[in-house]
Amino acid sequence: MKPEIVTLADKKVVGIHISTTIAENRTAELWRTFMPRRKEIVNAVNADFYSLQFFDPSADFTTFNQFSVFDKWAAVEVSDFEQVPSAMDSCVLHGLYAVFPYKGMPQAVDPTLQYIYGAWLPASAYVLDNRAHFAVMGSKYKNNDPDSEEDLWIPIKSKN
């Protein structure tokens, strides 16, 4: 599996976020809270959903485990930040990314992630960058369907 290397221009997103761990996995709770409120975001640019993960800048992914805490977002892309609904936050995604297509159930993503972080990344000309990791769930995304498709965006920078 070879990713597409993309330089992402500023992409504005608005949504809600929680702190969680893999063991705790509050993803369903996050999306159950976000989905009824998504219509409050009046300046969404399309129907895509964004699942963002922000990790501690000092995180060492060689020791990352099911109890490591990270911030997880449910969001949509917006044209501007002029009308951010109450109790929602905004951020700007940008920079160099390795984009991997993923097809399958959410709970079956682990082998793909192990390949990305354990095989592809160490053998590539890149290292992880301290920016948002995210998935784009567009028109081919089907919640909890083995034929669901999404794109996994991994923040990278040159090793040199």
Secondary structure, DSSP 8 states (H G I E B T S, - for coil): ---EEEEEEEEEEEEEEEEE-TTT--HHHHHHHHGGGGGG-TTB-SS-EEEEEEE-TT--TTT--TT--EEEEEEEEBS-STT--TT-EEEEEEEEEEEEEEES-GGG-HHHHHHIIIIIHHHSSEEE-SS-EEEEE-TT--TT-TT-EEEEEEEEEE--
